[in-house]
Amino acid sequence: MGMAVKIRMLMAARSMTLEMLGNKMNPKTSKQNLSRKLGRDNFSEKDLQTIAEACDATFEGNFILNDTKKVI
């Protein structure tokens, strides 16, 4: 599942539109910019942190080593 799908699920859980999300982000982001990023599924980790903050959520991006289960 791509991040765009997860962001749409997050928005649905918070009953938010793209415009509402963009207005809550710091710095504010236009609906058009968010729509383009969702279409390309192209988000930086900073974008994801900002979206999480705007939705009163926590974003955890990490790698887990399969052999040792160490989280990086």
C-alpha positions in Angstrom: 0.0 0.0 0.0 1.5 3.3 -1.0 1.7 6.4 1.2 -1.0 8.2 -0.9 -3.5 5.5 0.0 -2.5 5.8 3.7 -2.9 9.6 3.6 -6.3 9.3 2.0 -7.3 6.8 4.8 -5.9 9.2 7.4 -7.9 12.1 5.9 -11.1 10.0 5.9 -10.5 9.0 9.6 -10.2 12.7 10.4 -13.1 13.7 8.1 -10.7 16.1 6.2 -10.6 17.4 2.7 -7.4 18.2 0.9 -8.1 21.9 1.4 -8.5 21.4 5.2 -5.3 19.3 5.4 -3.4 21.9 3.4 -4.6 24.7 5.7 -3.6 22.8 8.8 -0.1 22.0 7.6 2.8 24.2 8.6 3.7 25.8 6.3 0.3 25.8 4.6 0.2 23.8 1.4 -2.2 24.4 -1.5 -4.9 21.8 -2.4 -3.4 21.6 -5.9 0.1 20.8 -4.5 -1.2 18.1 -2.3 -3.3 16.7 -5.1 -0.2 16.5 -7.4 1.8 14.8 -4.7 -1.0 12.3 -4.0 -1.2 11.5 -7.7 2.5 10.9 -8.0 2.6 9.3 -4.5 5.7 11.4 -3.9 6.2 12.5 -0.3 9.3 13.3 1.6 9.7 12.1 5.2 9.3 15.8 6.2 6.0 16.0 4.3 4.7 12.9 6.1 5.7 14.3 9.5 3.9 17.5 8.7 0.8 15.7 7.5 0.8 13.6 10.7 1.1 16.7 12.9 -1.8 18.4 10.9 -4.0 15.3 11.6 -3.0 14.9 15.2 -1.2 11.6 14.4 2.3 10.1 14.7 4.3 9.1 11.6 6.9 6.4 12.2 9.2 5.7 9.3 11.8 3.0 9.9 13.6 0.0 8.6 13.6 -3.4 10.4 16.4 -5.8 9.8 14.9 -9.2 9.0 17.6 -11.3 10.6 18.0 -9.4 13.9 14.6 -7.5 13.9 16.6 -4.4 14.8 14.7 -1.2 14.1 16.6 1.5 12.4 
